[in-house]
Amino acid sequence: MASRADRTRLDPEVRREMILAAAEDVFRQRPPSEVTFEAVADAAGVSRALVYNYFGDRNGLLAAVEMRSLQRLDASLRAALDPTLSPSDQLRPLAKVYRELARTDGSTWRELATFGGDRHPSVRAARRSRIENLAACWGGDDAARVAARTVTAMLEAAATDDDDTDEQVDPDHAMELVCRILADGLQAAGVGSTVVR
């Protein structure tokens, strides 16, 4: 058996990412209320103390997992945003990104938001940045900021189907409906009409 000194020491950022990947897997398998630091540590092959060392507490771990998902979202949104299109024409590509997030990370994202990950300062700051980037693409004025905040909230809501009723709405149909509603509103408000193309 190798001694502690013989073990390869991982770069702290590599180790952190390894723990986060394991935590995402654990959160996909069960609700956050049932996830323990022990389960995450076991999945990552590290000690519970090391998980605490990196994330401090449960809220820190939840926020880090949500941030990892949101970083993927933000990268995809940046790639989908085409500043040569009108804001209403950008909605469907943006909606497609949100739907893909719902398919891949949706249950984790929804559950983490329920348990407070979305109240963490880093998560709120990332959301504000996402809204500001979209508003800047749409002209950067007050109307663009209000529109970006509204569009973001509605696409997030449409992407995360948490309807507890027996009759579930088809998520793709719901997203298409939201896009039509938003497109009409953006056009009527003249959002993005001052953007030079």
C-alpha positions in Angstrom: 0.0 0.0 0.0 1.3 3.4 -0.9 2.2 5.8 1.8 0.7 9.3 2.0 3.9 10.7 0.7 3.8 8.4 -2.3 0.4 9.6 -3.5 0.2 11.9 -6.4 -0.9 15.4 -5.2 -3.6 16.9 -7.4 -3.7 20.6 -8.2 -6.3 22.1 -5.9 -8.5 23.3 -8.8 -8.4 19.8 -10.4 -9.4 18.3 -7.0 -12.2 20.8 -6.6 -13.6 20.0 -10.1 -13.4 16.3 -9.3 -15.4 16.8 -6.2 -18.0 18.9 -8.0 -18.4 16.4 -10.8 -19.0 13.7 -8.1 -21.4 16.0 -6.3 -23.4 16.6 -9.5 -23.7 12.8 -10.0 -24.9 12.4 -6.4 -27.4 15.2 -6.7 -28.8 13.6 -9.9 -29.5 10.4 -8.0 -31.3 11.9 -5.0 -32.9 15.1 -3.7 -30.5 17.6 -2.1 -32.1 17.1 1.3 -30.9 13.5 1.3 -27.3 14.2 0.1 -24.7 14.2 2.7 -21.1 15.3 2.6 -20.2 11.7 3.2 -22.0 10.6 0.0 -20.2 13.3 -2.0 -16.8 12.4 -0.4 -17.3 8.7 -1.2 -18.3 9.4 -4.8 -15.2 11.6 -5.2 -12.9 9.3 -3.4 -11.9 11.9 -0.9 -12.4 12.6 2.8 -15.5 14.4 4.2 -13.1 16.9 5.7 -11.7 17.8 2.3 -15.2 18.4 0.9 -15.8 20.8 3.9 -12.4 22.4 3.3 -13.3 23.3 -0.3 -17.0 24.3 0.1 -17.4 25.3 3.8 -20.9 24.1 4.3 -23.9 22.6 2.6 -25.0 26.0 1.0 -21.5 26.5 -0.4 -21.5 23.0 -2.0 -25.1 23.6 -3.4 -24.0 26.9 -4.8 -20.9 25.5 -6.4 -22.8 22.7 -8.1 -25.4 25.2 -9.4 -22.6 27.5 -10.5 -21.0 24.7 -12.5 -24.3 24.1 -14.3 -24.9 27.8 -14.8 -21.4 28.2 -16.3 -22.3 25.7 -18.9 -25.6 27.6 -19.5 -23.8 30.9 -19.9 -21.3 29.5 -22.4 -24.1 28.0 -24.4 -26.1 31.3 -24.3 -23.1 33.3 -25.4 -22.7 31.0 -28.4 -26.4 31.2 -29.3 -26.6 35.0 -29.1 -26.4 36.5 -32.5 -26.2 40.3 -32.2 -27.2 40.7 -35.9 -30.6 39.4 -35.1 -33.5 41.3 -33.5 -34.2 40.4 -29.8 -37.4 38.6 -30.9 -35.5 36.6 -33.4 -32.9 35.6 -30.8 -35.6 34.1 -28.5 -35.8 30.6 -30.1 -32.0 30.0 -30.1 -31.9 31.2 -26.4 -34.9 29.0 -25.6 -33.2 26.0 -27.1 -30.3 26.5 -24.8 -32.6 26.6 -21.8 -34.4 23.5 -22.9 -31.1 21.6 -23.3 -30.2 22.6 -19.8 -33.5 21.3 -18.6 -32.9 18.0 -20.3 -29.3 17.6 -19.0 -29.3 19.5 -15.6 -32.9 20.3 -15.0 -33.7 18.2 -12.0 -30.5 19.2 -10.3 -31.0 22.9 -11.1 -34.6 22.8 -9.9 -33.8 20.9 -6.7 -30.9 23.0 -5.8 -32.9 26.2 -6.3 -35.5 24.7 -3.9 -32.8 24.2 -1.3 -31.2 27.6 -1.4 -28.4 27.3 -4.0 -30.0 30.1 -6.0 -29.8 32.5 -2.9 -26.0 32.2 -2.7 -24.3 35.5 -3.6 -22.2 33.9 -6.4 -25.3 32.4 -8.0 -27.1 35.7 -7.8 -24.1 37.6 -9.3 -23.9 35.1 -12.2 -27.6 35.6 -12.9 -27.2 39.4 -12.8 -24.3 39.2 -15.2 -26.3 37.0 -17.6 -29.1 39.5 -17.6 -26.7 42.5 -18.1 -25.0 40.7 -21.1 -28.3 40.1 -22.7 -29.4 43.7 -22.1 -26.2 45.0 -23.6 -26.8 43.0 -26.7 -30.3 44.5 -26.9 -29.2 48.1 -26.6 -28.2 48.5 -22.9 -31.0 50.9 -22.0 -33.6 50.6 -19.3 -36.1 48.9 -21.6 -33.4 46.4 -22.6 -32.6 45.6 -19.0 -36.2 45.1 -18.1 -36.7 42.9 -21.1 -33.6 40.9 -20.4 -34.7 40.3 -16.8 -38.2 39.3 -18.0 -37.0 37.0 -20.8 -34.5 35.3 -18.5 -37.1 34.7 -15.8 -39.7 33.4 -18.3 -37.2 31.1 -20.1 -36.0 29.7 -16.8 -39.6 29.1 -15.7 -40.5 27.4 -19.0 -37.4 25.3 -19.0 -37.9 23.9 -15.5 -41.2 22.1 -15.5 -42.1 21.8 -11.9 -45.8 21.6 -12.4 -47.3 19.2 -9.8 -50.6 18.8 -11.6 -51.6 15.6 -13.2 -51.8 17.2 -16.7 -48.2 18.1 -17.7 -47.7 20.5 -20.5 -45.3 19.4 -23.2 -42.1 21.3 -22.4 -41.3 22.1 -26.0 -44.8 23.4 -26.6 -44.6 25.5 -23.5 -41.3 27.0 -24.6 -42.6 27.8 -28.1 -45.6 29.5 -26.5 -43.4 31.6 -24.2 -41.2 32.6 -27.2 -44.3 33.8 -29.1 -45.5 35.8 -26.1 -42.1 37.3 -25.5 -41.5 38.0 -29.2 -44.7 40.0 -29.4 -43.9 41.9 -26.3 -40.3 42.7 -27.4 -41.5 44.0 -30.8 -44.3 46.0 -29.2 -41.9 47.7 -26.7 -39.4 48.4 -29.5 -36.6 46.7 -27.5 -33.4 46.5 -29.5 -34.6 49.0 -32.1 -31.7 51.3 -31.3 -29.1 48.6 -31.8 -27.0 49.3 -34.9 -26.8 46.1 -37.0 
